[in-house]
Amino acid sequence: MKGKEINNPHIYGIGRRKESTAIVYLVPFSELTSQIPCEVNGYKAEQYFQQNFTYLKKISLPLKIVKLEKKYKIIVNVKGGGLTGQADSIKLGITRALCKLDELNFRPILKYNGFLKRDARIKERRKYGLKKARKASQYSKR
């Protein structure tokens, strides 16, 4: 495999949404000194997502569905995009990591709840002759 190899014994998953990319590691709690359940770019998840309940719930949902929220710590490296795109990319990364952990048991549950789908909607490019992707200047008949 060319490029940067991840030499980490922990389970990882990569998630993407809009412009953001997240690399998510699942680490068992027994190996840790700190008991922070989720760490995003070196910050607590609550601090990184500015106490926004919607984003925090979105991140914790895959682990709650498979009932592993007390057994694994989530360590995330995320870059690009805004908070919504980052939260969605983290959710997809956690889901993919859980599938690597135990594919036979977790994959059907996560697939049924719609967590394995990557949301492919991205920003539409700007076309020449227009102000934005679809916005044109006002048409004057005379």
Secondary structure, 3 states (H helix, E strand, C coil): CCCCCCCCCCEEEEEEECCEEEEEEEEEHHHCCCCCCEEECCEEHHHHCCCCHHHHHHHHHHHHHCCCCCCEEEEEEEECCCHHHHHHHHHHHHHHHHHHHCHHHHHHHHHHCCCCCCCCCCCCCCCCCCCCCCCCCCCCCC
